[in-house]
Amino acid sequence: MFLKPNRNPPARRPLHRTLAFRLSAAYSLAGLLLVLLGTSSLYIVLRTELDKSTDLFLADKLHVLRTILRERPDDQGGLREEIQLENAARRYQRFYIRLVDEQGKPILTTPGMAEQLDVAELVSRTRGYPEHSISMLGKHGQAFRVASAAAPVGIPPAGEDTIQIAIDISQEDALLARYRHWFWAILLATSVLFPLVGYRIARHGIRPVEKIAATARKISSTNLNERIRAEGYPSELASLAGTFNEMLDRLEESFERISKFSADIAHDLRTPVNNIRGEAEVALARALEEAVRLSELIGDLLFLARAESPLKHVQRQRVDVGELLGAVREYYDATASEGGITLLTAANAEPISADLDRSLMLRAVSNLVSNAIANTSPGGTVTLAAAADGEAIRIDVSDTGAGIPAEALPRVFDRFFRVDPSRSKASGGTGLGLAIVQSIMTLHGGTAEVASEPGRGTTVTLRVHTAAT
């Protein structure tokens, strides 16, 4: 299955489903909550401090008047100055004081108090809260804080007067009203500004993601060389870009293998099919030989395709390597004898075992023995040996054949590569034997190596860990 290039632009999603919208909504909500929390806290602090300041003023006035009545009860000038004259000098936050005796008769009163306040209401409102300030409205709707306190007269006390005091807090209420006005204005402005700024920030933040998406849209089966430059990206997106590039590397490698596999099939199936068609009329036996060769070739190609699948897993079990080599030698003994070749298995002092897929390793060793017999002249020898090699085992298949030229050694595990193409075709070889061996060793996490000297023979060495990894 091949990737198809995306010719159509991506469908435009509704705005509320975009990442930029969600991020900007989150930024806006968080910003508005912070503004709301900050301004509300400042409003509460301001109101508390204003109330505290007013209460301190009332307490201070009560203390001064009570001190005069206690220590200087005959100082009418001092009382008149505190009650009647000081208020006239204040332009803002005016206060009013009323001093009454034990019979409730007024002694001194701040001018204009009766016009601003309902004195009877003041008395009734403060009766249950001595020395505690409470709020009330004046006759003209102004806001006041009022308090009442008893004041002993003389030392020792000769009687007890009552001080009734009220302070106009209209200016404070006006200040708080202006603050609330600005509060709502700021909240309204930020509710408009934050989404706009948040959207700009979100769009800038997801721009690298859009670049990654744009690169991904360019990927197709014919264009797998696109890569994302992670320089300048935040660390999280740089990691994502690196992972995406690694995925593209694997895809490109897989497609190259598929392309090569398809080319190999087309190249090597063409000849036997043509031979079958061309020679079927002349020699049926020859056509049947080509059909058998074709069947073997298809089987080998299918095995390679399955071996390279990422879903392929080896079925490991404990295998006696000496017994496995003995089984291969017994199977090929008759074939070797017919060709005048001696097939040997080197003896080992101790049994050698490993966790292997028996069927796959049997096929790998069989391919090596078959290849060695096909390339060894009569009178030669093919030897199978196994030995411990640290934490791995080593299987050697050696022959005394013609050997492989040094320039051909790097390519012996390539598919369809033949050192002597004419001889391999005559013997029915497909050029896939060593490629299959290498695939089996890769599945086991092992290696396959070849050493050869022209005129003296070839040795193929398989190495694999003794336990499953």
Phi and psi in degrees as a GROMACS rama.xvg file:
@    title "Ramachandran Plot"
@    xaxis  label "Phi"
@    yaxis  label "Psi"
@TYPE xy
-108.503  148.585  PHE-2
-71.8048  139.535  LEU-3
-103.279  134.753  LYS-4
-62.5212  141.631  PRO-5
-84.44  102.588  ASN-6
-84.0975  -21.6018  ARG-7
-101.254  139.849  ASN-8
-65.9626  153.074  PRO-9
-62.7602  143.634  PRO-10
-61.855  141.433  ALA-11
-75.8139  122.639  ARG-12
-85.4085  153.985  ARG-13
-56.7898  145.848  PRO-14
-56.8417  -39.3889  LEU-15
-69.4429  -10.2283  HIS-16
-101.396  -0.0928769  ARG-17
-82.6896  151.917  THR-18
-65.4024  -37.426  LEU-19
-61.5082  -42.1209  ALA-20
-64.056  -43.3208  PHE-21
-66.406  -40.6287  ARG-22
-66.1752  -44.4458  LEU-23
-65.2338  -36.6364  SER-24
-63.6226  -40.3961  ALA-25
-66.0059  -44.2199  ALA-26
-59.3162  -45.7012  TYR-27
-63.3951  -46.2012  SER-28
-61.9653  -44.4804  LEU-29
-63.3633  -42.8812  ALA-30
-63.7294  -44.8728  GLY-31
-63.606  -39.581  LEU-32
-63.1948  -41.0614  LEU-33
-65.3739  -42.7456  LEU-34
-63.3038  -44.0719  VAL-35
-61.551  -44.0448  LEU-36
-65.6252  -43.1853  LEU-37
-66.2698  -49.1979  GLY-38
-67.8082  -37.8763  THR-39
-63.8393  -41.2612  SER-40
-63.8792  -42.4592  SER-41
-64.1328  -38.3077  LEU-42
-63.6359  -43.9775  TYR-43
-64.0585  -42.2558  ILE-44
-63.8237  -44.3528  VAL-45
-61.2172  -47.0712  LEU-46
-63.5034  -41.4436  ARG-47
-62.4428  -43.1474  THR-48
-67.4035  -37.4325  GLU-49
-64.7095  -43.9448  LEU-50
-62.9167  -39.787  ASP-51
-64.1199  -42.6358  LYS-52
-62.0894  -41.4696  SER-53
-65.1311  -44.0904  THR-54
-63.563  -37.7239  ASP-55
-65.5289  -38.4459  LEU-56
-63.4886  -45.3841  PHE-57
-62.7313  -42.9658  LEU-58
-63.8551  -38.351  ALA-59
-65.4195  -42.3586  ASP-60
-64.7515  -43.092  LYS-61
-61.5468  -39.5607  LEU-62
-64.9943  -42.8323  HIS-63
-62.9999  -47.1843  VAL-64
-65.8912  -41.2031  LEU-65
-64.9537  -35.355  ARG-66
-66.44  -43.0058  THR-67
-63.2024  -44.5257  ILE-68
-66.4068  -33.1235  LEU-69
-78.9612  -43.2181  ARG-70
-97.0212  -28.3581  GLU-71
-135.75  66.0082  ARG-72
-63.8345  -21.5319  PRO-73
-93.389  2.69317  ASP-74
-82.4229  75.8155  ASP-75
-65.7751  -30.5834  GLN-76
-65.6986  -43.0989  GLY-77
-63.6452  -41.5867  GLY-78
-65.0242  -43.5175  LEU-79
-62.5269  -38.548  ARG-80
-64.1088  -42.1442  GLU-81
-71.9375  -35.441  GLU-82
-93.275  -41.7575  ILE-83
-104.134  -33.5494  GLN-84
-94.971  -37.8878  LEU-85
-64.78  -36.5265  GLU-86
-62.5736  -34.1867  ASN-87
-65.7076  -23.8873  ALA-88
-82.5117  -8.84908  ALA-89
-96.7953  127.1  ARG-90
-88.0283  -38.1081  ARG-91
-115.585  160.606  TYR-92
47.5935  59.9515  GLN-93
-73.5535  152.318  ARG-94
-129.225  159.483  PHE-95
-134.611  137.346  TYR-96
-129.538  140.312  ILE-97
-131.595  123.978  ARG-98
-109.296  120.699  LEU-99
-123.416  153.741  VAL-100
-88.3852  -171.757  ASP-101
-66.0412  -25.279  GLU-102
-87.1653  2.73811  GLN-103
82.4882  11.3422  GLY-104
-87.0143  134.909  LYS-105
-65.2576  135.28  PRO-106
-99.6518  -52.3633  ILE-107
-138.522  144.341  LEU-108
-142.144  138.376  THR-109
-65.9287  130.765  THR-110
-56.2981  136.792  PRO-111
87.2576  -0.672553  GLY-112
-65.5421  -40.8256  MET-113
-64.9524  -31.5607  ALA-114
-74.2908  -24.4473  GLU-115
-97.2178  -30.4643  GLN-116
-128.816  149.056  LEU-117
-85.5469  100.709  ASP-118
-61.4054  -38.4978  VAL-119
-61.6223  -41.4526  ALA-120
-64.7969  -39.8999  GLU-121
-59.3231  -44.3066  LEU-122
-63.5177  -44.7496  VAL-123
-69.6064  -34.6585  SER-124
-72.3923  -33.0104  ARG-125
-94.7793  -5.94577  THR-126
-61.2504  -40.1488  ARG-127
-88.0203  -0.236996  GLY-128
-131.624  66.99  TYR-129
-62.4153  133.413  PRO-130
63.3079  16.3538  GLU-131
-117.354  132.433  HIS-132
-82.6138  142.402  SER-133
-133.447  165.977  ILE-134
-98.0989  145.684  SER-135
-157.558  161.227  MET-136
-99  144.106  LEU-137
-80.5738  -177.924  GLY-138
-65.6853  -25.8787  LYS-139
-104.919  17.5974  HIS-140
85.4337  3.41134  GLY-141
-72.1029  154.828  GLN-142
-91.5201  134.919  ALA-143
-130.539  154.077  PHE-144
-113.951  125.304  ARG-145
-123.563  152.802  VAL-146
-151.72  160.331  ALA-147
-140.8  141.946  SER-148
-150.36  146.466  ALA-149
-80.9334  144.397  ALA-150
-133.767  109.632  ALA-151
-62.2045  143.461  PRO-152
-110.564  119.045  VAL-153
83.9808  167.809  GLY-154
-129.617  114.718  ILE-155
-67.2753  162.846  PRO-156
-60.4193  128.675  PRO-157
-99.0069  -8.01392  ALA-158
178.045  -172.192  GLY-159
-144.182  117.4  GLU-160
-94.4824  170.412  ASP-161
-122.539  129.858  THR-162
-103.177  123.082  ILE-163
-115.131  123.717  GLN-164
-132.006  142.943  ILE-165
-140.334  139.727  ALA-166
-125.538  134.601  ILE-167
-76.9187  118.732  ASP-168
-112.305  26.8588  ILE-169
-60.9654  -38.4343  SER-170
-64.5367  -38.4023  GLN-171
-65.5813  -43.2385  GLU-172
-63.475  -37.1149  ASP-173
-64.6396  -39.8891  ALA-174
-61.9792  -45.0076  LEU-175
-65.8091  -34.5174  LEU-176
-65.2158  -42.894  ALA-177
-63.5502  -39.2034  ARG-178
-61.5006  -44.282  TYR-179
-63.5417  -37.1419  ARG-180
-61.5182  -47.9412  HIS-181
-66.4704  -33.6902  TRP-182
-58.2302  -50.2412  PHE-183
-68.1098  -34.2129  TRP-184
-64.9182  -44.3876  ALA-185
-64.164  -42.7372  ILE-186
-62.6694  -39.8674  LEU-187
-66.6692  -43.4614  LEU-188
-64.2762  -43.8588  ALA-189
-68.4795  -31.1015  THR-190
-65.7074  -24.187  SER-191
-91.1993  -40.6442  VAL-192
-74.6333  -42.6671  LEU-193
-59.5244  -46.0366  PHE-194
-59.5222  -38.9915  PRO-195
-66.3107  -48.2924  LEU-196
-66.1421  -41.8296  VAL-197
-61.7172  -38.4568  GLY-198
-66.8565  -40.0321  TYR-199
-62.9566  -42.7438  ARG-200
-64.259  -43.6722  ILE-201
-63.8267  -42.5576  ALA-202
-62.9744  -41.0694  ARG-203
-65.9655  -37.9604  HIS-204
-69.2408  -34.6293  GLY-205
-94.527  6.42407  ILE-206
-59.4666  -40.9907  ARG-207
-61.2012  -35.6745  PRO-208
-64.6565  -38.4675  VAL-209
-65.4902  -35.9838  GLU-210
-65.1538  -39.7893  LYS-211
-62.9678  -42.9989  ILE-212
-64.5392  -38.7399  ALA-213
-63.7342  -40.0589  ALA-214
-64.5452  -41.8729  THR-215
-62.6857  -34.5821  ALA-216
-68.9059  -19.9287  ARG-217
-82.2742  -11.9387  LYS-218
-74.1873  133.073  ILE-219
-149.574  175.723  SER-220
-64.8627  -20.8333  SER-221
-102.84  1.10002  THR-222
-142.59  77.3685  ASN-223
-106.473  12.0376  LEU-224
-96.7366  4.47147  ASN-225
-70.114  138.457  GLU-226
-138.366  157.428  ARG-227
-100.86  128.351  ILE-228
-83.7478  113.25  ARG-229
-84.4493  -4.15265  ALA-230
-63.5911  134.629  GLU-231
86.1472  -5.79793  GLY-232
-83.1736  154.637  TYR-233
-59.4704  159.092  PRO-234
-58.841  -37.946  SER-235
-65.3217  -43.5648  GLU-236
-74.4825  -30.7409  LEU-237
-63.5881  -39.7247  ALA-238
-64.621  -41.5714  SER-239
-62.8291  -42.9785  LEU-240
-63.1983  -41.6136  ALA-241
-62.4892  -42.4541  GLY-242
-64.1993  -39.8234  THR-243
-64.9034  -40.7578  PHE-244
-65.0537  -39.6576  ASN-245
-63.2671  -38.1639  GLU-246
-63.3532  -41.2666  MET-247
-65.0177  -37.0672  LEU-248
-60.2084  -44.1345  ASP-249
-66.4797  -40.0723  ARG-250
-63.0842  -43.5769  LEU-251
-62.6367  -42.6017  GLU-252
-63.076  -41.3958  GLU-253
-64.3508  -42.1089  SER-254
-67.8594  -34.195  PHE-255
-63.8919  -40.5334  GLU-256
-65.6491  -40.5314  ARG-257
-64.3715  -42.546  ILE-258
-63.0922  -43.1586  SER-259
-65.6333  -40.3444  LYS-260
-60.7293  -44.4521  PHE-261
-63.8571  -40.8627  SER-262
-65.6928  -39.5921  ALA-263
-62.2594  -43.8359  ASP-264
-61.4686  -48.6528  ILE-265
-60.2703  -38.3313  ALA-266
-70.3909  -44.533  HIS-267
-92.6433  -15.5221  ASP-268
-85.186  -22.6879  LEU-269
-62.8611  -43.5218  ARG-270
-65.128  -52.2423  THR-271
-64.2943  -33.9035  PRO-272
-65.2864  -44.3655  VAL-273
-63.4117  -38.7651  ASN-274
-63.5119  -40.8731  ASN-275
-60.7154  -46.1134  ILE-276
-68.052  -39.6271  ARG-277
-76.8145  -32.6412  GLY-278
-104.297  -4.74987  GLU-279
-59.2783  -35.186  ALA-280
-76.8648  -21.8304  GLU-281
-95.2397  -48.7421  VAL-282
-142.307  103.817  ALA-283
-62.6254  -36.3932  LEU-284
-62.5392  -43.0684  ALA-285
-63.3444  -39.3803  ARG-286
-63.3447  -37.1293  ALA-287
-67.2115  -35.919  LEU-288
-62.4246  -40.8348  GLU-289
-66.3285  -35.6921  GLU-290
-65.3257  -40.4261  ALA-291
-64.0784  -42.7024  VAL-292
-63.1945  -39.6457  ARG-293
-63.1983  -42.2314  LEU-294
-62.4817  -43.1751  SER-295
-64.3122  -39.9487  GLU-296
-62.7784  -44.9688  LEU-297
-63.2158  -40.5583  ILE-298
-61.2122  -42.8224  GLY-299
-64.9587  -41.4074  ASP-300
-64.9374  -40.6441  LEU-301
-64.3107  -37.8507  LEU-302
-63.0211  -44.1899  PHE-303
-62.5973  -41.0492  LEU-304
-62.8966  -41.9499  ALA-305
-70.3083  -37.0578  ARG-306
-64.9298  -31.0915  ALA-307
-88.2888  -1.15613  GLU-308
-70.4998  136.118  SER-309
-65.3694  -13.7562  PRO-310
-91.193  -3.27769  LEU-311
-78.1798  130.378  LYS-312
-129.366  144.257  HIS-313
-80.6924  144.059  VAL-314
-99.1881  88.9115  GLN-315
-77.5719  146.108  ARG-316
-152.7  163.559  GLN-317
-73.8976  121.284  ARG-318
-120.292  132.061  VAL-319
-80.5947  108.682  ASP-320
-65.025  -38.3441  VAL-321
-61.3853  -41.585  GLY-322
-65.1998  -37.9841  GLU-323
-63.6661  -44.0775  LEU-324
-65.1836  -36.6945  LEU-325
-63.8823  -38.0036  GLY-326
-64.7608  -40.9001  ALA-327
-65.2216  -44.2443  VAL-328
-61.3129  -42.072  ARG-329
-63.4786  -38.4198  GLU-330
-67.5583  -39.9722  TYR-331
-96.5247  4.81457  TYR-332
-63.1497  -42.7418  ASP-333
-67.0894  -41.7065  ALA-334
-62.9355  -41.4889  THR-335
-65.0459  -41.0055  ALA-336
-63.6915  -39.6437  SER-337
-61.1192  -32.0144  GLU-338
-91.9859  6.06831  GLY-339
71.8564  30.2462  GLY-340
-114.714  138.071  ILE-341
-91.0071  126.622  THR-342
-109.634  118.253  LEU-343
-120.665  153.367  LEU-344
-123.015  119.093  THR-345
-69.2714  132.777  ALA-346
-78.0155  148.888  ALA-347
-121.467  142.167  ASN-348
-68.5567  -36.7286  ALA-349
-123.632  147.945  GLU-350
-62.618  143.853  PRO-351
-118.457  126.952  ILE-352
-135.536  157.757  SER-353
-157.122  160.94  ALA-354
-84.0706  104.734  ASP-355
-135.693  161.761  LEU-356
-85.7666  106.317  ASP-357
-59.3354  -45.3083  ARG-358
-64.4309  -39.6069  SER-359
-68.8711  -44.2311  LEU-360
-66.8567  -34.0059  MET-361
-62.0918  -39.6493  LEU-362
-69.8535  -40.3144  ARG-363
-61.9648  -48.5018  ALA-364
-66.5188  -37.8703  VAL-365
-62.5039  -41.4638  SER-366
-60.9259  -40.7162  ASN-367
-65.9326  -42.6817  LEU-368
-66.215  -43.0709  VAL-369
-61.1622  -42.1078  SER-370
-66.1914  -39.8263  ASN-371
-65.6697  -42.4774  ALA-372
-63.5434  -40.7152  ILE-373
-66.3635  -23.0524  ALA-374
-112.84  17.6184  ASN-375
-116.212  132.452  THR-376
-76.1823  158.711  SER-377
-54.0421  140.455  PRO-378
92.3506  -7.74528  GLY-379
-84.9835  -178.496  GLY-380
-134.447  140.671  THR-381
-120.476  125.58  VAL-382
-120.35  134.361  THR-383
-110.198  129.991  LEU-384
-142.665  152.401  ALA-385
-137.454  144.63  ALA-386
-153.626  153.475  ALA-387
-75.855  139.572  ALA-388
-136.623  76.8415  ASP-389
69.0445  -124.532  GLY-390
-89.2662  12.5586  GLU-391
-129.566  169.083  ALA-392
-113.164  155.324  ILE-393
-124.807  129.198  ARG-394
-114.421  124.758  ILE-395
-114.75  132.887  ASP-396
-119.876  111.417  VAL-397
-116.58  147.923  SER-398
-137.292  166.626  ASP-399
-110.372  34.7328  THR-400
-78.1012  -158.797  GLY-401
-73.9604  -18.0826  ALA-402
84.1749  177.704  GLY-403
-124.566  133.035  ILE-404
-60.7756  149.246  PRO-405
-59.7142  -37.113  ALA-406
-70.6893  -17.259  GLU-407
-93.307  -15.5095  ALA-408
-57.3498  -42.6906  LEU-409
-63.025  -15.6265  PRO-410
-110.628  4.6304  ARG-411
-65.8981  -23.3101  VAL-412
-92.7898  2.52966  PHE-413
-74.1168  148.377  ASP-414
-65.9184  139.731  ARG-415
64.6123  10.2451  PHE-416
-81.9107  131.784  PHE-417
-129.838  129.106  ARG-418
-65.8098  -39.6251  VAL-419
-127.059  88.354  ASP-420
-56.1556  -40.7956  PRO-421
-66.3445  -39.5762  SER-422
-70.7612  -37.4858  ARG-423
-66.4152  -39.8661  SER-424
-67.3432  -37.3164  LYS-425
-66.4358  -33.2968  ALA-426
-88.4067  -0.625031  SER-427
86.5279  10.5259  GLY-428
-72.7139  153.32  GLY-429
-106.767  -11.755  THR-430
79.6067  15.5177  GLY-431
-112.821  -2.71244  LEU-432
-59.8266  -50.8325  GLY-433
-72.4278  -30.1562  LEU-434
-63.6138  -38.8672  ALA-435
-66.0695  -40.9382  ILE-436
-59.1003  -46.7329  VAL-437
-63.8191  -38.888  GLN-438
-63.043  -40.3329  SER-439
-65.0413  -40.7455  ILE-440
-68.2766  -35.6433  MET-441
-63.0729  -40.9187  THR-442
-61.4239  -32.5666  LEU-443
-85.5973  -2.69538  HIS-444
73.8339  21.8916  GLY-445
-109.82  -165.994  GLY-446
-135.972  157.078  THR-447
-126.726  128.307  ALA-448
-130.672  151.487  GLU-449
-129.357  138.512  VAL-450
-131.853  135.483  ALA-451
-151.407  152.043  SER-452
-134.708  116.254  GLU-453
-51.47  132.298  PRO-454
86.0712  -9.93725  GLY-455
-124.388  -15.5323  ARG-456
124.495  -179.893  GLY-457
-135.503  144.144  THR-458
-128.41  125.498  THR-459
-108.029  128.128  VAL-460
-115.344  127.79  THR-461
-109.167  130.348  LEU-462
-122.73  133.954  ARG-463
-151.074  145.409  VAL-464
-63.7072  149.09  HIS-465
-75.5661  -18.6758  THR-466
-125.228  157.215  ALA-467
-66.9525  140.146  ALA-468
